[in-house]
Amino acid sequence: KQEVTQIPAALSVPEGENLVLNCSFTDSAIYNLQWFRQDPGKGLTSLLLIQSSQREQTSGRLNASLDKSSGRSTLYIAASQPGDSATYLCAGGFNQAGTALIFGKGTTLSVSS
Amino acid sequence: DVKVTQSSRYLVKRTGEKVFLECVQDMDHENMFWYRQDPGLGLRLIYFSYDVKMKEKGDIPEGYSVSREKKERFSLILESASTNQTSMYLCASSLRFEQFFGPGTRLTVL
């Protein structure tokens, strides 16, 4: 059974720090890995999508990597800001049709000013 | 810009009522999904649809049904609401791999 795990469940950092969020998955036959942000009581906002043929994707201060052989993805946030405080979820896509997304339970990030 | 909308942000219903949750996307996406999100359990897939009138059960379809009569609209139906269906319901759509989510509906069943 495919599983996606995010550790730690919560993380607190001071403003300005660079940080890495971790995501691991059990099935190396992954088609894609998507990172989301969720603010309290809201829906999910797509941040980055990495296809299995790619190693990383970048958007602004965010950089996501995918290592299929080790079963890991990381989301790097540079120069963190209080506005980055949210829950970050990763989700692995395990079929070609894109209809089987398995979610981790998220890491709740708190950035203090 | 990608847009997925859900009919209500907050909904309060009574046990036994029939409940309709509506989702509309304006991106001409083939796939649409309904999830529920609960503390400690994460997101769980209820149903998805890969075309008009086509549907597939997800991980937790019991107590739910769905309808997709038009490509842009996907409805989740709780035939007889129960208190254990109190949850955050999230709709999403995708063309291939990237899923885009709506704002969510917080449903409370009393």
Chai-1 contact restraints between the chains, C-beta under 6 A:
chainA,res_idxA,chainB,res_idxB,connection_type,confidence,min_distance_angstrom,max_distance_angstrom,comment,restraint_id
A,N32,B,F97,contact,1.0,0.0,6.0,A-B,restraint_1
A,G43,B,L90,contact,1.0,0.0,6.0,A-B,restraint_2
A,G43,B,F101,contact,1.0,0.0,6.0,A-B,restraint_3
A,G43,B,G102,contact,1.0,0.0,6.0,A-B,restraint_4
A,G43,B,P103,contact,1.0,0.0,6.0,A-B,restraint_5
A,G43,B,G104,contact,1.0,0.0,6.0,A-B,restraint_6
A,L44,B,F101,contact,1.0,0.0,6.0,A-B,restraint_7
A,S46,B,F100,contact,1.0,0.0,6.0,A-B,restraint_8
A,L49,B,E98,contact,1.0,0.0,6.0,A-B,restraint_9
A,G93,B,F97,contact,1.0,0.0,6.0,A-B,restraint_10
A,G98,B,S94,contact,1.0,0.0,6.0,A-B,restraint_11
A,G98,B,R96,contact,1.0,0.0,6.0,A-B,restraint_12
A,G98,B,F97,contact,1.0,0.0,6.0,A-B,restraint_13
A,T99,B,N31,contact,1.0,0.0,6.0,A-B,restraint_14
A,T99,B,F48,contact,1.0,0.0,6.0,A-B,restraint_15
A,F103,B,G42,contact,1.0,0.0,6.0,A-B,restraint_16
A,F103,B,L43,contact,1.0,0.0,6.0,A-B,restraint_17
A,K105,B,G42,contact,1.0,0.0,6.0,A-B,restraint_18
